[in-house]
Amino acid sequence: MSELFELHKKGLMIRVRISPNSSSCAVNGVMEAADGTKLLKISLKSVPEKGKANKELIDFLAQKMRIPKIDIELVSGETQRVKKILFYGEAKALKAQLFKWLGDMVDEH
């Protein structure tokens, strides 16, 4: 079973599964994909056209993680629901911020 996040030489990488065109922006928990990969489920208000949902995802993550948008990169999944997001910075500090934000939704072990 794969972790929700992975340490990266430039920071911390997480995997998310978005649900666009929702009534609000929110984290809806952690799910496990068929291949065992853990994904953070996030609902977004934006529709998935012309990069609107991707922009809203970056804005939402920047606000919740309390880091500048410039320090967040969409690494893969630009046109898919499942995406890889890279947070630039010191990985251990970013991991601590992630746990502080998500609390009991993620298992530290």
N, C-alpha and C positions, 0 to 999 in steps of 0.2 A: 504494500500500500504506500503510495507516494504522499509526501507532506503537502500541505497547502502552500507553503513557501519554500524557497531554496536560496541559500546564500549564493551570491554572485560576486565576482571580483569588483564590480562597480557598485554593489549595494545588495538589495533584496528583491527577489523575483516572486511574484504571486500569480496564481491562476484564478481567473474569475469566469463566471457564467452569467451573462446579462439577460435580463428580460426587459426589452424596450417597450415603449408605449404603455407604461404602467401609470397608475394614479399618483405615485410618489416615488421619490428616490430613497431607497433603503437597502440595508443588508438583510437578507432573508435566511441567513444561516450558512452552514457549510454542507456541501453534498459530496457524494462520492460517485465518480463516473464509472462506467462499466469496466474500464481498464484499471480501476483502483485509484486513480488520480483524485485528489481532493480539490474541490473548487469552491470559491467564495461566491455565493449567489447574491447578485445585486440587481434590484429593479431600478429602472430609469424612466423618466417621463418622456424623453425624446424618442422620436421615431428613428429607425435605422436607415436613414438616407443622407447622403452627402456628408457623412462623418459626424452628424449631430449627436448620435448616441455615444460615439467615442469621445467627443469633446466633453459631453456631460459626465461621462465616467471619470475622465481625468480631473475635471473640476470637483466632482464629489469626493474622489480619493484624496485630492490635495487638501480639501477642507477637513475631512475626517482625520487624516494623518498629520495635519498641521505642518505641511511642507509646501514649498513653492511648486506650482504646476510645471515649471521648467525642470524640476527634479524627478518627473514621472514620464516614462516612455512606454508607449504601446509597442511591444516587441513583436507580437504576432496575433493574428486573429482579427485583423482590421475589418473584414466583412463577415466574420462568424460570431456566434454567440459566446464561444469559449475564447478567451484572450489571455495572453501572458503580459503582465505589467511589471516593469522594472522601476523600482524606487532607487534613485541615486543617493549615495551617502554611505555612512558607516553601518554595515549590516547588523551588528548587534544592537545598536541604538534604534534602527528601524524596526527590528524584530520586537524590541520592547514596546515601541509605539504601537505596533500592530496588535500586540497582546493587550495593551492598555485600552485601545479602541474597541476591540472585538470581545474582550473579556472571556466569558465562559463558552463562547461559540467555538473557540479554538482550543485544542488540547496541546499544552506545551511539551508533552512527551512524545 
